[in-house]
């Protein structure tokens, strides 16, 4: 399976997981000149910017470990653009989540959802 296919499947798993948990998916693969946010969802009044990382197994570590500081900064910049574009303000209750999708040794697909994985205010300065 190609990396692109694996990533798409991971985003499908993540979307379905979130919908079952009561989230509303607003955007998939939101893009602008700065990059891409995998999922933008709403949980109640909270807007969630979600990075989805998918791996076939944990041989190279947990998928969420790939969301390093530079990726977090990029997500913050993208989120600020999205908020300005859609709401004309950045004063919207928001958070950043990371989802790890991987297959365990028994072949079961596991989803790990890290809520509020990093903070907007800290990174936006």
Buried (B, 14 or more C-beta within 10 A) or exposed (E): EEEEEBBBBBBBBBBEBBEEEEBEBBBBEBEEEEEEBBBBBBBEEBBBBBBBBBBEEBEEEBBBEBBEEEBBEBBBBBBBBBBEEBEEEBEEEBBBBBBBBBBEEEEEEEBEBBEEBBEBEEBEE
